[in-house]
Amino acid sequence: GQDAELLAQVAANPADGVATLVDAVPGLLAADWAVAAVVPLDWATRAGGGQPTIGQASWRAPVPPPLPEVTPLRARAVSTPDGGHFAVAPFGRAGLVLVLARERTEPLAAPAFHGTEVDRLAQLVRASAVILGDRLDLVGVPPVVAGP
């Protein structure tokens, strides 16, 4: 189905694989936006600070995007006091985490992510990680520009 088509697109153009995934996942899971966040490698030992940076963002993501606490690095749903709902799924490499968001819009509140939606997101992220391999290490790293 749609998941297989998305993974085929990721495999066909791995240089843009994370961007493709981030742009497509909100449409597959009825979300507002998504980002690939890069968590500091010392997330488990640090005492506060060290917020995630944004490696890729979907076109509807606010700037800067409001992110929930994404650590510990495991797939799960998170709801915030302001009514935002998030699904978080780690790639298992380079501190990269996909964050999917449903924002609260008046007059209706967005539904929280169901466990099956989180599982589907985690499967897409894991499959993409296998396809992309070492390319995930480059997400969020500024491109090298050759000098004159």
Residue pairs with C-beta under 8 A, 6 or more apart in sequence:
2 28
3 28
3 120
3 123
3 124
6 20
6 21
6 24
6 25
6 28
6 124
7 124
7 127
7 128
7 131
9 20
9 24
10 17
10 20
10 21
10 128
10 131
10 132
11 17
11 131
13 20
14 131
14 132
14 135
15 135
17 128
17 131
17 132
17 135
18 36
18 55
18 56
18 96
18 128
18 132
18 135
18 136
18 139
19 56
21 36
21 98
21 124
21 125
21 128
22 34
22 35
22 36
22 56
22 57
22 58
22 98
23 34
23 58
23 59
25 31
25 34
25 58
25 98
25 100
25 121
25 124
26 32
26 33
26 34
26 58
26 60
26 100
28 120
28 124
29 87
29 100
29 113
29 117
29 120
29 121
30 102
31 87
31 100
31 101
31 102
32 60
32 101
32 102
32 103
32 110
33 57
33 58
33 59
33 60
33 61
33 62
33 65
33 100
33 101
33 103
34 57
34 58
34 61
34 98
34 99
34 100
34 101
35 54
35 55
35 56
35 57
35 58
35 61
35 65
35 67
35 98
35 99
36 54
36 55
36 56
36 57
36 91
36 96
36 97
36 98
36 99
36 139
36 140
37 52
37 53
37 54
37 55
37 67
37 70
37 96
37 97
37 98
37 99
38 52
38 53
38 54
38 55
38 94
38 95
38 96
38 97
38 139
38 140
39 52
39 70
39 71
39 73
39 95
39 96
39 97
40 46
40 50
40 52
40 95
41 95
42 50
43 50
43 71
43 73
43 95
44 71
44 72
51 67
52 67
52 70
52 95
52 97
53 140
54 64
54 65
54 140
55 96
55 139
55 140
56 139
56 140
57 63
57 65
61 101
65 99
65 101
66 80
66 84
66 101
67 86
67 99
68 78
68 80
68 84
68 86
68 88
68 99
69 78
70 88
70 97
70 99
73 90
73 92
73 95
73 97
74 90
75 87
75 88
75 89
75 90
75 118
75 119
75 121
75 122
75 125
76 87
76 88
76 118
77 85
77 86
77 87
77 88
77 112
77 113
77 114
77 115
77 117
77 118
78 85
78 86
78 87
78 88
79 85
79 86
79 112
80 86
82 104
83 103
83 104
83 109
83 110
84 101
84 102
84 103
84 104
84 110
85 101
85 102
85 110
85 111
85 112
85 113
86 99
86 100
86 101
86 102
86 113
87 99
87 100
87 113
87 117
87 118
87 121
88 97
88 98
88 99
88 100
89 97
89 98
89 100
89 118
89 121
89 122
89 124
89 125
89 126
90 96
90 97
90 98
90 125
91 97
91 98
91 125
91 126
91 128
91 129
91 136
92 126
92 129
93 129
93 136
93 137
94 136
94 137
94 139
96 136
96 139
96 140
98 121
98 125
100 113
100 121
102 110
102 111
102 112
102 113
103 110
104 110
129 136
